[in-house]
Amino acid sequence: MNTSSATVVRVGIIGAGLMGREVASAFGRWFALLDCPVRPELVAVCDINSLALDWFRQVPTVKYFDTDHRTLLTRPDLDVIYVAVPHHLHESLYLDVLRAGKDLFAEKPFGIDLAAARRIRDEAVRLQRFVRVSSEFPFLPGAQRAITIARTGALGPLLSIRSSFLHSSDLDPTKTINWKRQNKFCGEAGVMNDLGLHVAHVPLRLGWKPSRLYAQLQKIYTVRPDGKGGSTPNDTWDNATLHCTLDLPGQSGIPLTLETKRMSPTDTNSWELEIMGTDAGVRFSTKQPKTLLTYARAKEQTWAATDLGFTMPFKTITGGIFEPGFPDLLQQMWAAYLAERAGQLGDRFGCATPDEAVAHHELWAAALQSHAEQRVITL
Ligand SMILES: NC(=O)c1ccc[n+]([C@@H]2O[C@H](COP(=O)([O-])OP(=O)(O)OC[C@H]3O[C@@H](n4cnc5c(N)ncnc54)[C@H](O)[C@@H]3O)[C@@H](O)[C@H]2O)c1
């Protein structure tokens, strides 16, 4: 099969920045997919910065270039809207999309805080719109295999779980401020709002919702260059380590560590997952994007490295021994969104749900409270 015979879904993008362009690029090579039943066609783009729209003029399917999202939402031939704007705008723009009768692919963190996330989720339920939230790393072959192994119960009683997303570019104190480093745009949860769904998505999907947590939050540099010769407050949390406790049926007191860091030396975009049980364990890092490490209890205990290659949920033309990268994951995530929307996801992994996005905000709200009161918070 190829995707030329697939059902076409017409997409509009609001927010033509880093992620708006990434998504357009994922659509542009949709013919790499072999078995996706749906094909997106990018029809409209909106950004308040008209210069940001120029890059999209090379995309032949784009008919509308708008600078007001309300204009884009009046376009008759749009089915799905992807919104990739700063976090303080999520709630109002997401609600506008839903009330315009469109389905939504939302960017994380799905509202600037827990209250906003709940309001968006509740409106989506009321209006019965199909909504999912962007979180692409679980679509990696190593992550998919780790999830499958964890679901079989083959790991035995769980000893520990660690889920991390680690950056390091903020180590440079001369890096100019941007909206992601300012609470009023990024949200009080700071790095957790920025990177947090990436670490919470898999544990939540596996049913591992913490019952208690203690958070260590760090602000390292409190000012940054403003890009105009001066400096400006950098008031977001840079690093967050959440020490969580899982109480699962039949096993309580399991440690789950969620790490989101903008200052993690040597890490550029490291997404890591480690699940250790008494019988076996799995470890995966984007530092080795096609390789899964597994451990099995024996007389001598060793990690085995298995190269999984390009075993993606949706089949592609890409060689099976090749390495997956960020653009591939984004495309797989969108394939999952569109297939699920069409009722054709099957047993493949689905995108993060509004309920999962609300649940991840519950963690960050508890983390802020834990840090402020220096105590363990019960969820
Ligand atoms: N899934 C991921 O891996 C990933 C990675 C990076 C960012 N993100 C998320 O994507 C979203 C956007 O981040 P980004 O890195 O693309 O930001 P960005 O700053 O590169 O782009 C945001 C764009 O939104 C535009 N904008 C602002 N207000 C607008 C409005 N009212 N209407 C239309 N456009 C408007 C800006 O002009 C800008 O071009 C955020 O929610 C962020 O957390 C997700």
The ligand as a MOL file (V3000), in Angstrom:
LIG
                    3D

  0  0  0     0  0            999 V3000
M  V30 BEGIN CTAB
M  V30 COUNTS 44 48 0 0 0
M  V30 BEGIN ATOM
M  V30 1 N 6.6650 18.1580 21.0530 0
M  V30 2 C 7.8790 18.6880 21.1360 0
M  V30 3 O 8.8830 17.9840 21.0610 0
M  V30 4 C 8.0290 20.1670 21.2680 0
M  V30 5 C 9.2750 20.7780 21.0470 0
M  V30 6 C 9.3600 22.1690 21.1800 0
M  V30 7 C 8.2400 22.8990 21.5580 0
M  V30 8 N 7.0500 22.2770 21.7720 0 CHG=1
M  V30 9 C 5.8380 23.0190 22.1690 0
M  V30 10 O 5.3360 23.6480 20.9900 0
M  V30 11 C 4.7420 24.8910 21.3320 0
M  V30 12 C 5.4270 25.9920 20.5310 0
M  V30 13 O 6.8190 25.9140 20.7800 0
M  V30 14 P 7.8680 26.3700 19.6580 0
M  V30 15 O 9.1960 25.8410 20.1350 0
M  V30 16 O 7.3820 26.0120 18.3220 0 CHG=-1
M  V30 17 O 7.8190 27.9480 19.8690 0
M  V30 18 P 8.3000 29.0960 18.8720 0
M  V30 19 O 8.5570 30.2710 19.7370 0
M  V30 20 O 9.3930 28.6150 17.9770 0
M  V30 21 O 7.0150 29.3360 17.9550 0
M  V30 22 C 5.8240 29.8490 18.4710 0
M  V30 23 C 5.1650 30.6520 17.3610 0
M  V30 24 O 3.8670 31.0490 17.8150 0
M  V30 25 C 3.6320 32.3270 17.2500 0
M  V30 26 N 2.5180 32.9760 17.9580 0
M  V30 27 C 2.5270 33.6230 19.1370 0
M  V30 28 N 1.2930 34.0710 19.4340 0
M  V30 29 C 0.4840 33.6650 18.4210 0
M  V30 30 C -0.8980 33.8250 18.1400 0
M  V30 31 N -1.7160 34.4640 18.9880 0
M  V30 32 N -1.3850 33.3180 16.9940 0
M  V30 33 C -0.5830 32.6660 16.1200 0
M  V30 34 N 0.7480 32.4870 16.3200 0
M  V30 35 C 1.2700 32.9820 17.4580 0
M  V30 36 C 4.9570 33.0510 17.4030 0
M  V30 37 O 5.0430 34.2000 16.5830 0
M  V30 38 C 5.9230 31.9320 16.9960 0
M  V30 39 O 6.2130 31.9650 15.6080 0
M  V30 40 C 4.8680 25.0250 22.8500 0
M  V30 41 O 3.7090 24.5560 23.4470 0
M  V30 42 C 6.0450 24.1230 23.1850 0
M  V30 43 O 6.0160 23.6200 24.5010 0
M  V30 44 C 6.9290 20.9240 21.6200 0
M  V30 END ATOM
M  V30 BEGIN BOND
M  V30 1 1 1 2
M  V30 2 2 2 3
M  V30 3 1 2 4
M  V30 4 1 4 5
M  V30 5 2 4 44
M  V30 6 2 5 6
M  V30 7 1 6 7
M  V30 8 2 7 8
M  V30 9 1 8 9
M  V30 10 1 8 44
M  V30 11 1 9 10
M  V30 12 1 9 42
M  V30 13 1 10 11
M  V30 14 1 11 12
M  V30 15 1 11 40
M  V30 16 1 12 13
M  V30 17 1 13 14
M  V30 18 2 14 15
M  V30 19 1 14 16
M  V30 20 1 14 17
M  V30 21 1 17 18
M  V30 22 2 18 19
M  V30 23 1 18 20
M  V30 24 1 18 21
M  V30 25 1 21 22
M  V30 26 1 22 23
M  V30 27 1 23 24
M  V30 28 1 23 38
M  V30 29 1 24 25
M  V30 30 1 25 26
M  V30 31 1 25 36
M  V30 32 1 26 27
M  V30 33 1 26 35
M  V30 34 2 27 28
M  V30 35 1 28 29
M  V30 36 1 29 30
M  V30 37 2 29 35
M  V30 38 1 30 31
M  V30 39 2 30 32
M  V30 40 1 32 33
M  V30 41 2 33 34
M  V30 42 1 34 35
M  V30 43 1 36 37
M  V30 44 1 36 38
M  V30 45 1 38 39
M  V30 46 1 40 41
M  V30 47 1 40 42
M  V30 48 1 42 43
M  V30 END BOND
M  V30 END CTAB
M  END
